[in-house]
Each structure stands twice: as structure tokens, then as C-alpha cells.
Amino acid sequence: MSKTLSKGSITLIAIGIVILILIGGTLTTYNGLVSKDEAASTAWSNLQAQYQRRADLVPNLVNTVKGYAKHESETFESVVAARAKATQLSVDADNLTPERARQILQAQGDLSTALGKLMAISESYPELKASENFSELQAQLEGTENRIAESRRLYNESVQTFNTAVRRFPANIVAGIFGFEKKSKFEAQESAANAPQVEF
């Protein structure tokens, strides 16, 4: 004897299947957003680590140059002040607003400019230029600058992937429900197109 399902039972089964599909889709989307959010946070942490690496090189570099160019105190002070300002600005990826990103970029740009002036001093001091310690620090600084550029690129790519996911339908609905918001990228400053002027 075969049993047939009533229309009400079929409707309930269909509704149950649709609910399961919606729940599964929501969970998959949520987990995907979490993964992309974590990737952006990790990329931000890596960028911060490179900024810290550069800041850690500054005292050794300043002390090395001081040994050869004692009367360049204004340059030393500007480097130390720029380093202090750059290391004071700290924010996690979730709280990075466009304004905060501009402040961080400005502080890091000021440090780069001050370091550029410090490195230019070596041209006036052949003994400094020939110093093995200075050459080593200079190479480390150049490597760190390359790592910073690469870390910025990776951070921006991670943010782009996350922001695209947050804005796409239907993920934007899940993002809105669970509070995922677009993240700010690092944009090049307008002054980045012009090389800093170094005058003595």
C-alpha cells in the first residue's frame, strides 16, 4: 500500500528545502567575508611590521651618520621627530578610515623625506659613504622600502577583494546584517609624483 504526500506536506518540504538553501548560502557567504576580512587584516599587520622595521633602523642609521657628520644636528632632529610621529600613529585595519590612512601616509612620507635628507648627507662625507656599517644600514633601509611598497600593494589588493565581496549582491545583504563595512585603501599622495627637494 503506497502512501502519497498531501499538498500541505509537499509545501512544507519545499519551504524547508528553500530555508536550508538560504541558511547554507548565508553561512557560506558569511564565512567567505570573514576569510577576506582576515586576509585584509593580515596584510595590514604585515605593512605595519614593515613600517616598524624601518623605524627600528632609524636610530642606528642616525647614530652612524652622527659619528661622521656631527654638525648636521638639524637633519638628525628632523629624522628623530619624523620617526616619533610615524610610530605614534597606530590603528588596526578595522578602524582605518580614509582620514586616518592619509595621516599615516603623511607621517610615513615625512619619515621617508627625512631619511632621504639623512642619506644625502653621505654624499658630503666620503668616509661615511665608505663605512661598512653605513653601507649595511643603507642596504637594509632600501630593502625595507621595497618591502613597504610590496606590503602596501598586497594590502590594497586584499582590501579590493574584500570591498568587492561586501558590495556584490547577495553578499551585500549578509554584509549589512553582520556589520561588514568597506575598508579604506592606501592611495598615493599627490606629492608622491614629485621627488622631494634636498638642499644643503
Phi, psi and omega per residue, in radians:
M1 nan 2.081 -3.098
S2 -1.625 2.546 3.128
K3 -1.828 2.435 3.077
T4 -1.933 2.577 3.128
L5 -1.481 2.473 3.112
S6 -1.360 2.874 3.119
K7 -1.040 -0.643 3.135
G8 -1.114 -0.705 3.133
S9 -1.183 -0.718 3.121
I10 -1.106 -0.732 3.114
T11 -1.093 -0.776 3.123
L12 -1.110 -0.704 3.104
I13 -1.119 -0.768 3.132
A14 -1.087 -0.756 3.114
I15 -1.114 -0.722 3.108
G16 -1.062 -0.737 3.130
I17 -1.134 -0.770 3.133
V18 -1.081 -0.738 3.130
I19 -1.111 -0.747 3.105
L20 -1.087 -0.712 3.114
I21 -1.117 -0.757 3.124
L22 -1.115 -0.753 3.130
I23 -1.128 -0.787 3.121
G24 -1.067 -0.764 3.112
G25 -1.119 -0.715 3.123
T26 -1.121 -0.778 3.131
L27 -1.112 -0.737 3.129
T28 -1.106 -0.784 3.129
T29 -1.119 -0.782 3.135
Y30 -1.042 -0.844 -3.134
N31 -1.098 -0.640 3.078
G32 -1.126 -0.716 3.116
L33 -1.157 -0.691 3.104
V34 -1.072 -0.771 3.139
S35 -1.082 -0.760 -3.140
K36 -1.198 -0.632 3.091
D37 -1.126 -0.754 3.112
E38 -1.149 -0.660 3.110
A39 -1.090 -0.733 3.114
A40 -1.162 -0.700 3.115
S41 -1.135 -0.689 3.109
T42 -1.143 -0.752 3.113
A43 -1.081 -0.667 3.102
W44 -1.130 -0.773 3.128
S45 -1.074 -0.689 3.107
N46 -1.119 -0.695 3.099
L47 -1.128 -0.765 3.114
Q48 -1.067 -0.664 3.122
A49 -1.101 -0.663 3.123
Q50 -1.224 -0.666 3.062
Y51 -1.081 -0.712 3.128
Q52 -1.156 -0.679 3.114
R53 -1.031 -0.769 3.116
R54 -1.119 -0.768 -3.140
A55 -1.080 -0.610 3.125
D56 -1.214 -0.467 3.107
L57 -1.321 -0.457 -3.018
V58 -1.007 -0.875 -3.106
P59 -1.022 -0.737 3.123
N60 -1.117 -0.710 3.139
L61 -1.129 -0.802 3.137
V62 -1.067 -0.793 -3.124
N63 -1.123 -0.649 3.113
T64 -1.134 -0.820 -3.135
V65 -1.151 -0.666 3.135
K66 -1.004 -0.638 -3.130
G67 -1.059 -0.458 -3.098
Y68 -1.871 -0.465 -3.016
A69 -2.276 1.135 -3.022
K70 -1.046 -0.552 -3.044
H71 -1.500 0.150 3.110
E72 -1.615 0.674 -3.007
S73 -1.046 -0.598 -3.139
E74 -1.091 -0.731 3.109
T75 -1.135 -0.768 3.134
F76 -1.043 -0.785 -3.127
E77 -1.106 -0.696 -3.136
S78 -1.169 -0.626 3.105
V79 -1.164 -0.801 -3.127
V80 -1.112 -0.734 3.130
A81 -1.141 -0.726 3.125
A82 -1.143 -0.682 3.097
R83 -1.102 -0.781 -3.135
A84 -1.050 -0.778 -3.138
K85 -1.124 -0.748 -3.111
A86 -1.150 -0.646 -3.109
T87 -1.402 -0.315 3.099
Q88 -1.322 -0.507 -3.116
L89 -1.442 1.846 3.134
S90 -2.383 2.370 -3.141
V91 -2.688 2.572 3.106
D92 -1.509 2.880 -3.023
A93 -1.050 -0.571 -3.105
D94 -1.227 -0.414 -3.115
N95 -1.879 0.296 -3.111
L96 -1.447 1.782 3.089
T97 -1.587 2.855 3.089
P98 -0.994 -0.669 3.127
E99 -1.147 -0.750 3.134
R100 -1.152 -0.688 3.106
A101 -1.080 -0.714 3.107
R102 -1.106 -0.718 3.119
Q103 -1.094 -0.759 3.140
I104 -1.136 -0.787 3.118
L105 -1.080 -0.692 3.129
Q106 -1.107 -0.812 -3.131
A107 -1.115 -0.738 3.124
Q108 -1.200 -0.610 3.079
G109 -1.144 -0.708 3.097
D110 -1.097 -0.698 3.114
L111 -1.146 -0.722 3.105
S112 -1.066 -0.743 3.129
T113 -1.111 -0.789 3.132
A114 -1.104 -0.706 3.105
L115 -1.153 -0.641 3.091
G116 -1.052 -0.733 3.099
K117 -1.151 -0.694 3.121
L118 -1.110 -0.743 -3.139
M119 -1.182 -0.567 3.141
A120 -1.167 -0.430 3.110
I121 -1.024 -0.576 -3.078
S122 -1.028 -0.464 3.125
E123 -1.128 -0.503 -3.122
S124 -1.533 -0.145 -3.074
Y125 -2.260 1.592 -3.103
P126 -0.996 -0.614 3.139
E127 -1.119 -0.683 3.108
L128 -1.134 -0.804 -3.129
K129 -1.031 -0.581 -3.122
A130 -1.464 -0.175 -3.090
S131 -1.162 2.267 3.136
E132 -1.132 -0.688 3.136
N133 -1.086 -0.793 3.131
F134 -1.110 -0.760 3.131
S135 -1.050 -0.721 3.123
E136 -1.121 -0.805 3.124
L137 -1.118 -0.684 3.116
Q138 -1.080 -0.757 3.123
A139 -1.130 -0.714 3.115
Q140 -1.122 -0.712 3.137
L141 -1.129 -0.768 3.110
E142 -1.071 -0.748 3.099
G143 -1.089 -0.696 3.133
T144 -1.157 -0.709 3.101
E145 -1.053 -0.693 3.089
N146 -1.131 -0.714 3.117
R147 -1.138 -0.657 3.109
I148 -1.089 -0.813 3.127
A149 -1.042 -0.765 3.132
E150 -1.168 -0.698 3.125
S151 -1.144 -0.676 3.066
R152 -1.082 -0.763 -3.139
R153 -1.079 -0.800 -3.138
L154 -1.132 -0.681 3.093
Y155 -1.083 -0.844 -3.135
N156 -1.074 -0.660 3.091
E157 -1.132 -0.732 3.121
S158 -1.117 -0.733 3.119
V159 -1.134 -0.713 3.116
Q160 -1.069 -0.767 3.121
T161 -1.075 -0.789 3.131
F162 -1.118 -0.861 -3.106
N163 -1.075 -0.672 3.093
T164 -1.090 -0.770 3.129
A165 -1.111 -0.694 -3.119
V166 -1.171 -0.548 -3.064
R167 -1.570 -0.354 -3.085
R168 -1.298 2.535 3.062
F169 -1.485 2.419 0.032
P170 -1.605 0.079 -3.121
A171 -1.074 -0.496 3.139
N172 -1.098 -0.506 3.088
I173 -1.197 -0.836 3.114
V174 -1.089 -0.735 3.134
A175 -1.057 -0.742 3.122
G176 -1.135 -0.717 -3.127
I177 -1.132 -0.736 -3.049
F178 -1.699 0.108 3.009
G179 1.384 0.395 3.048
F180 -1.373 2.184 -3.138
E181 -2.105 2.721 3.097
K182 -0.993 2.577 3.101
K183 -1.827 2.753 3.126
S184 -1.552 2.448 3.050
K185 -1.635 2.882 2.972
F186 -1.568 2.099 3.092
E187 -1.852 2.552 3.096
A188 -1.151 2.444 3.094
Q189 -1.279 2.679 3.126
E190 -1.020 -0.601 -3.108
S191 -1.278 -0.189 -3.096
A192 -1.152 -0.383 -3.136
A193 -1.263 -0.378 -3.106
N194 -1.851 2.315 3.079
A195 -1.198 2.475 3.117
P196 -1.151 2.504 3.106
Q197 -1.505 2.208 3.118
V198 -2.002 2.060 -3.137
E199 -2.237 2.503 3.096
F200 -2.085 nan nan
